[in-house]
């Protein structure tokens, strides 16, 4: 992990690139939208079972950085990928204060309702979806405004739950983990530790046969505890560190550092960590542009070394 002093030295080095680099970093969230493709053949996924999954993570809806029009563009680009199913990995609400307008949940959910895929659109929540909801955060009772908005437009939200899906006569399970950082405890407790609503055991207990499993988990850290019964874990949360140079992110919100900062990793299951679409703390990205992820599993996907 990087010390505060070393990170400040790193930022000073970034500043040496000049005003143009800084301007680009603030412009990247607005003007870049990449599609990042992965082809995987996990050990617990049948090689003769092709499946395409589009992943939308960390929107952080707000003006001007993630406007309704920009979300609509993301919806159209995602639909154009022709995925078999679309998954959304949480953090739909704004993640920083440098905004001109906080977009109400009903507005961004209505745009996300335009997502289309043969096996549907499926969602989990992220930590900001809890932290932003004052009533839920202080009462300990849900559902959050984000969950209500998504379900109101017909998008199912999974919290320690699983659903059995079928394509071409082949079944698989889609499991959604509750958020691992959902609640801030009272500050009288030291050190302050966030409390999750995740229950991995209960989630996987709902898988009732031997069909392959895909796990949705907003924060990637749970990968260290996911059994090899799961073929693939899809996560967001990190934004790739928002600053990433030469494959290295100086500050990453995961205890596993750069191993789970971004991209493909292997624990007992394969893990894909999306760089996400929006921003947290500051509306700045450098070297990790906003991305929609497309994961292809099965026979047309050679195993990564």
SVG drawing of the C-alpha trace seen along z (x, -y; Angstrom):
<svg xmlns="http://www.w3.org/2000/svg" viewBox="-43 -24 51 54">
<polyline fill="none" stroke="black" stroke-width="0.4" points="0.0,0.0 1.1,-3.5 1.9,-6.0 0.4,-9.4 3.8,-11.0 4.6,-8.8 1.2,-9.5 1.7,-13.3 5.1,-12.9 3.4,-10.9 0.8,-13.7 3.6,-16.3 5.1,-14.2 1.8,-14.2 1.7,-18.0 5.0,-18.2 3.2,-17.1 1.6,-20.5 -1.8,-22.0 -2.7,-20.0 -2.5,-16.7 -4.6,-18.0 -7.2,-19.3 -7.3,-15.9 -7.8,-14.2 -10.9,-16.3 -12.1,-15.9 -11.8,-12.2 -15.0,-11.4 -17.0,-13.6 -15.6,-12.7 -14.3,-9.1 -16.5,-6.0 -14.6,-2.8 -15.7,0.8 -13.3,3.2 -13.6,6.8 -12.6,10.0 -12.6,13.5 -12.5,16.1 -12.8,19.8 -13.1,20.3 -12.5,23.8 -16.1,24.1 -17.7,22.8 -18.4,25.4 -16.3,24.6 -19.2,25.4 -21.5,22.9 -21.0,19.4 -22.4,16.4 -21.9,12.7 -22.3,10.4 -22.4,6.6 -21.3,4.9 -22.3,1.4 -20.7,0.2 -20.3,-2.9 -22.4,-5.4 -22.4,-8.0 -25.2,-10.0 -24.8,-13.8 -24.5,-17.0 -22.3,-17.8 -20.1,-14.7 -22.8,-11.9 -25.8,-13.6 -29.1,-12.0 -28.0,-12.4 -24.7,-10.7 -26.4,-7.8 -28.7,-7.5 -25.6,-7.3 -24.2,-4.5 -27.5,-2.7 -27.4,-2.8 -23.8,-1.7 -24.5,1.1 -27.5,2.3 -25.5,2.2 -23.1,4.8 -25.7,7.5 -25.0,9.2 -27.1,12.1 -27.6,10.3 -26.7,7.0 -25.6,6.6 -25.2,3.4 -22.8,3.5 -24.0,0.6 -23.1,-3.0 -25.7,-4.7 -25.7,-7.9 -23.2,-10.7 -19.9,-9.9 -18.5,-13.4 -19.6,-17.0 -18.1,-18.7 -21.4,-18.7 -24.0,-21.2 -27.0,-18.9 -27.7,-15.6 -29.9,-13.5 -32.9,-12.0 -33.0,-8.2 -36.3,-8.2 -34.6,-10.1 -31.5,-7.9 -33.5,-4.7 -36.0,-5.7 -33.1,-6.0 -31.6,-2.7 -34.9,-1.1 -34.0,-1.4 -31.3,1.4 -32.3,4.5 -30.9,8.0 -32.5,11.5 -31.9,12.6 -32.8,9.3 -31.1,6.6 -30.0,7.5 -28.6,5.2 -26.9,5.1 -26.3,2.0 -23.0,0.3 -21.8,-1.4 -22.8,-4.9 -26.4,-3.7 -26.5,-3.1 -24.4,-6.0 -26.5,-8.5 -29.8,-7.4 -30.0,-9.3 -33.1,-7.4 -31.7,-4.0 -28.3,-4.9 -29.6,-6.1 -32.5,-3.7 -30.8,-0.5 -33.9,0.3 -34.4,0.5 -35.0,0.6 -32.8,-2.2 -34.1,-4.9 -31.8,-3.4 -33.3,0.1 -36.9,-1.3 -36.2,-3.3 -34.7,-0.3 -37.4,2.1 -40.1,-0.5 -38.8,-0.4 -38.7,3.4 -35.0,4.1 -34.5,6.7 -32.1,6.0 -30.3,8.8 -29.1,8.7 -27.8,12.0 -30.0,13.7 -29.7,15.8 -31.7,16.5 -31.5,19.5 -31.3,18.4 -31.4,20.4 -30.2,19.8 -30.4,22.3 -31.4,25.0 -28.3,24.4 -28.9,23.2 -26.7,21.1 -27.0,19.1 -26.7,15.4 -26.0,14.5 -26.0,11.0 -24.1,10.2 -25.3,7.6 -23.0,4.6 -19.9,5.1 -19.6,1.5 -23.3,0.6 -23.4,-1.2 -21.3,-3.6 -21.4,-2.7 -21.7,-5.3 -18.4,-7.2 -18.0,-6.3 -16.6,-3.0 -12.9,-3.1 -11.6,-2.3 -14.5,-3.2 -15.3,-0.2 -18.1,0.0 -20.7,2.7 -21.8,4.8 -25.1,6.5 -23.3,9.2 -23.8,12.9 -21.8,15.0 -22.9,18.3 -26.6,17.5 -26.2,16.3 -24.6,19.4 -26.9,21.6 -29.7,20.5 -27.8,22.3 -29.6,25.6 -28.0,27.6 -24.7,28.0 -25.2,25.4 -22.4,22.8 -22.5,19.7 -21.7,16.0 -21.4,13.8 -22.0,10.1 -20.2,8.3 -19.8,4.5 -16.5,4.5 -14.0,7.0 -12.4,8.0 -14.8,10.8 -13.0,12.7 -10.6,14.1 -13.5,16.0 -15.4,17.1 -15.2,20.9 -14.3,22.5 -18.0,23.4 -18.2,20.0 -17.0,19.7 -16.8,15.9 -17.0,12.9 -17.9,9.5 -17.1,6.4 -16.7,2.6 -16.1,0.1 -12.4,-0.7 -12.7,-2.8 -9.3,-1.4 -8.0,-3.9 -9.1,-6.7 -5.4,-7.3 -3.6,-4.4 -0.2,-4.6 1.7,-1.7 -0.7,0.8 -0.3,-0.7 -2.8,-2.5 -1.3,-4.5 -4.4,-4.5 -7.0,-1.7 -10.0,-1.1 -9.2,2.6 -7.1,4.3 -5.5,6.4 -4.0,3.3 -3.3,3.6 -4.2,7.3 -7.8,6.3 -7.5,2.7 -8.6,3.4 -9.1,6.0 -8.7,9.8 -7.5,11.7 -7.6,15.2 -8.4,16.4 -10.4,19.7 -12.6,18.2 -11.9,15.8 -12.5,12.1 -13.2,9.2 -13.0,5.7 -14.5,3.0 -13.0,-0.5 -16.5,-1.8 -18.1,-4.9 -18.3,-7.7 -16.0,-9.2 -15.7,-9.3 -14.1,-12.0 -13.0,-14.0 -14.3,-14.1 -10.9,-13.1 -9.6,-10.1 -6.2,-9.6 -5.2,-6.3 -8.4,-4.6 -11.1,-5.9 -14.8,-5.2 -15.7,-1.8 -18.5,0.6 -17.3,4.1 -18.2,7.0 -17.3,10.5 -17.5,13.5 -17.5,16.9 -17.3,20.4 -16.0,22.1 -15.2,18.9 -13.1,17.7 -9.5,19.0 -8.3,19.2 -6.1,16.4 -2.7,17.4"/>
</svg>
